[in-house]
Amino acid sequence: NKTQSVLAVSITRLHRLMLVLFKRRIINRGFSYLMVYPPDVTFYRYFMFHSLLSDLLLI
C-alpha cells in the first residue's frame, strides 16, 4: 500500500499548506481591519475563533 501512504502524506501536506495560507489571510485581514476600525470585542472574538478553529484543524 505504498501509493496509499504517499497519497495520505501529500494530502496532509496540502492541508497544512492551505492552513498556513488561511492563517496568513486571517491575520492580514485582521491587521487591515485594525487599521480601519478601532479594536473592538467582536473582532477579537472573530479572530480568536478562527485561530482556535485552525488549531483544531491542525490536529
N, C-alpha and C positions, 0 to 999 in steps of 0.2 A: 504493500500500500504506500509506495513512495510518492506517487502523484497526489494522493490524498493529503499527505503530510505537507507536501510542497504547496498545495492549494491553501491549506489551513494557514501556513506561515505567511503566504502572500496576502491573504485576506486580513490577518491580524495587522500586518504592516500597513496595508491600505487604510484600515480602520484607524490606526494610530496617526497616520499622516492626516487623514480627514479631521481627526480630533484636534490635532495641533493647529490646522488651518482654521477650524471652527473657533478654538480658543482665542487665536490671534485676532480673528474678526470681531469677536465679542469684546475683547479688550480695546481694540481700535475704536469700535462704536462707543464704548464706554468713555474713552478719552474725548472723543468728539462731542459726546453728549455733555460731558463736564465742561467743555469749552463754551457750549451754547447756554446750558441751563445751570443754575446753581445746584450744588449737590442736594438731592432730596432722598427721602427714605425709600420711595418706590423704586428709584433707580438702583439703589444699593441692594434692595430686596431682589430685584430682577437679576442683577449681576451675580449675587451670591447663589441664587437658584441655578443659574446657568453653569457656574463653576462647579457647584455640587453635582449637577446632572452629568457634566463631562467627566468628573472624577468617578462617578458611578459607572459610566460607560467604559472607563479605562480598565476597570477590574475584569 
